[in-house]
Amino acid sequence: MLYMDLEYCKGVLFVRLDGCLTKRNTSRINNYLTPVIQKHQIKYLVYNLFSVSKIDESGIDAILRTKYEIKKNQGTIYLCEVPEHIQNQIKRLRVKQMMSERMVFESLQV
């Protein structure tokens, strides 16, 4: 099961994921989050992966798709609070990582 909590604050969309980001449930990102990014032309997206217990190639691909949507809007995507057990899997994303949502927010100065 995957839970997704969205919060929009001063131009930044925070996406907090909880559970397994696998082929079985990436549709939540692909069918809900991607259209939100397109419709509202979101420029900054922060994934908080603290509570992600598992991620597979489909999960990586779902994050990549949102990365490309953000790039279309001349924006940036960030990952924060990435658990050690998925660090190696997300390296190919080539996404900026920060320790916390607050650090991302402060660095954007929005």
N, C-alpha and C positions, 0 to 999 in steps of 0.2 A: 504494500500500500504506500502511496505517496501523498503527502499533504503539502499544500502550497499556500503560503501566506503572503499576500501582496500588500505593500504600503507605498504610497506615492507621497513624496515630501520634497518640496522646492525643486522640482525638475528631475528628481532621482527616483527611479522605481526600485524598491527593495523587494527581492524575492527570497523568501525563507523556505527552504525545502526540508522536509522531514520524512524519512523512510528510504525506500529503495528506488533509485532512479534507473530503471531497467526497461527493456523492450516492452514489457507488459504494461507500463504506465507512462511512457513518454508522451503519449497522446495528450495528456493534460497540459504539457508545455506546448506541443505542436498545435493543438486545436484551440487553446485558450490564450496562452501568453503571447505567442507570435502575432495573432490578430490585434491584441491590445497594443503591442509595440507599433504595428503598422498604422492602426487607426489614430492613435494619439501622438505619433511621431516622437516616441520616447528616445532621448539622446543618451541617457545614463542609466545603466542597469547594474545592480549589485546582487549577485547570488550569494546568499549565506548558506554554506554547506555543512554547518556544524552538526546537524542532526541527520545527515545522509549516512545511512549504514552500508549502502552498496551502490555501485555504479557500473554499468557495462557500456559496450560500444554504442548502443542505441541512446543511452543517457548522454554520452559524450557528444554524439551527433545532434541531439536536441539542443544542447547548450551551444554548439557551433552554429546551428540555424538561427538562434536568437542573437548570437554575436554578429552574424552577417546582416540581420535586420537592423541592429543598432548601428553598424558601420554605414548602412545606407542613409541613416539620419545624421551622419558625421558625428557619431557619439562614441562612447567607450563603455566596455563591459568590465566588471571587476568580480573577483571571487574573494570571499573572506571566510575566515574561520574554517578552513579546509582541514578535515581530519587526516591524520597521518596515514591511515590505511587506504586512502584514495589519492594521495599525493602523486604517485607515479602514474596513475591512470589519466590524470588531468594535465600532465605536462604538455601533451601534444596540442592542447587548446591554445597555447600561447596567449594567455589572458593575464592581465595584471592581478596580482594577489596582494591583499593587505590583511592585517591582523584582525580588524574589526570594521563593522559598518560605520562607526563613528570616524575612524581614520579616513575612510573613503570619502565620507561626507565633507570632512574638513579639508581634504586635499582638493576637492572639486571647487570649493569656495563659491557655492551657489547660494 
